[in-house]
């Protein structure tokens, strides 16, 4: 052990070495121990300029020395200090007795601080929520707010807007939310999607939305049964069908808005195709004539997935599901119609049995509201089978269908639109894949369910002259918007075949013009070239399906 005199000598040498520019000799062992605790620290004699001491990387002796220096500071400046678990008890007591102590951060309980107000993590809500326990024993919730971001006038959207998007819910549809509940709801959002069952149970009575958001997936269905009368049905978007008894699906579908049913449809489709036997549990045991909205929706899902369901269920689909679906068909009914058409396809059923079914669907579609899938299909069927002329609103719905559904009447529709200025302007303003629909071979079958016997007549030469007359004049006078590109591609394709030259690159697809050329003139296209553009045109190119036939150009234009 060193004598007191030797210790003082070594301490003086060490102080001189770290505080003076000149080299001062110190014992190697002393210097090694000093560096072990203090590292590469920089020292200063201007103690009054120090406001924050970062103790990271320092040894225990160095930390304790700096803490004692701060506590014994003559100036008694406000002190905020983090107290480690291994700090000596006498130093902790000195800190607690400091006359200007502002805040002490502790890793655990300390007897010296039992008489202080205390902030702990809130056991019910996550950060930034804390629990304040006063020295008098009162317990109060406290929320830390960033003063830079806080605004007294912040509204609902500013407070929780990003979280609603994260949940996938349209906040405008769920009704008014009490602003006093927003902080609790924010805490629930932090816990989504894993959830916290204990916390959700404690919140349920007073904060039903927060409880619903914070529910773990496995307990969401029983919670919905308790809260369904206190929550907007839009909140069903958080329900995972994997945690819902399939026997109750129609019951939930009765309540769910269309926006939620779109999500449910994707999920139940995946479920039925992976586990076809799930259809037996999904089918409601209800009279199809008295099917509810939810039962009709379930029937539509079963029909939509008919090709993936067991063969023994097909007869039940034709009896129960078909009638239940048509009792109250959902607006998104086109997949169900396609499923019905598949069930009645050649080799599965006699076409004569399908005709009365189609007429029933057509009649139901006519009675449905504008924009309903069956109304749009019925308008298409009326146009093909009866020659009726739909209005522009109905025509817009028809042209939004896959091009193969309306391709057989596409040239006729476009010729009609070119008859006057108003309908021409409408055609220019509404981009439609005209090349993929008009430029098809004669006899190409209609792809619409129930209308597959209707054949494409081919593009006639008169369409070229009408397009040329209408579009060239407008382009020269006022120019054309981007929405006119599909029309211009069709015009360019017909120009090229009429002039007997290869087509120029198209706007919607570089190879669009080749659909009007004889197939024997087509070069070999790479997959990359075919896929570089409009998907409908790419499909026709992959099929190597040319719309050329002798009647596509006037007789006087055919050379050689």
Helices and strands as residue ranges (DSSP letters): H 4-19, H 28-38, G 47-49, H 60-71, E 79-83, H 89-96, E 101-106, G 111-113, E 118-121, E 129-133, E 139-143, H 156-167, G 171-173, G 179-181, H 182-190, H 197-203, H 208-213, G 217-219, H 220-227, G 233-238, G 241-243, G 246-248, H 249-255, H 258-274, H 278-282, G 288-290, H 293-304, G 306-308, G 311-313, H 314-316, I 317-321, H 322-327, H 334-343, H 351-367, H 373-386, H 392-399, H 403-406, G 407-409, H 410-417, H 421-429, H 434-438, H 461-478, G 482-484, H 485-499, G 512-516, G 519-521, H 527-530, H 535-542, G 550-552, G 555-557
